């Protein structure tokens, strides 16, 4: 399989599953984030392991952590001032 397809397939599966679960959650009268989080737990490596961590997902997670901590420090500074 081509490397780009191999890298994007798990991300696409996660996004599609999250959108479907979010819509189902809303139809049940719950916030969409409930369904999105639930499907993330189910298909991720925590329980069923349908989407295994790949190098691409690991890199995206690291960058997301860096961005989140940078954003948090900016928010902390703005509250301190």
N, C-alpha and C positions, 0 to 999 in steps of 0.2 A: 504494500500500500504506500502511496506517496506520503512523504513526511508531513506536508501541509494538511492533508486530509486526516492523517493519523493524529495530528495535534488539535485540529478543530472539531473532530467528531465527538469527543467527550464533552467539550464546551457546548456544542449544539444540543447534545442529549440532555445536559443539565438544564439549559435555558428552556427548552421545549417542555420538559417534564415540570419545571417550576411554574411555567405559565399555565399549563393545564391544571396542576394542583391548586394554584392560586384561584383560578376561575371556579373550580369545584368547591373550594373553600368558601368563596363568596356566595355561591348558590346555597350553601348550607347555613348562611348567615354569620359566618366567621370572617375575620380579616384575611385578605389574600396572603399576607405574610405567613400566616399559620400553615397554610398548605404548602407554600414555597419552602419553609423551613423543614416541614415534615418530609417532603420528597427529597430534600437534600440529605437528611439523615438516612433515609431509606436506601437511596441508590449510591450514596457515597461509601467510602471504605469503612465507615463505622459499623454498619449492620450487614447489608446484603453484598456490598462490594462490587456492584455492577459497573461503576465507574472507578477504576483504580487510579491512584495518583500517577501521573506521567511527569516527565521532565518539564513539559510546557506548563502543566497545571502548577507544579511546584514553583516555577519561576514567577508565574502570575500571582501566586499566593504571597511570595516573598515581597514582590513589588507592592502588592496591596497593603501588606503590613507596614512597609516603609511609608507609604502615602498616608495611611491612617495615623501612624505615630506622629508624622509631621503635622498633619491637620490638627491632631489633639494638642500638640505643643502650641500651635498658633491660637487655638481657642483658649488654652490656659493663660497665655500671655495677655490676650484681650480681656479676660476676666480680671486678671491681676491689675491691669491699668485702669 
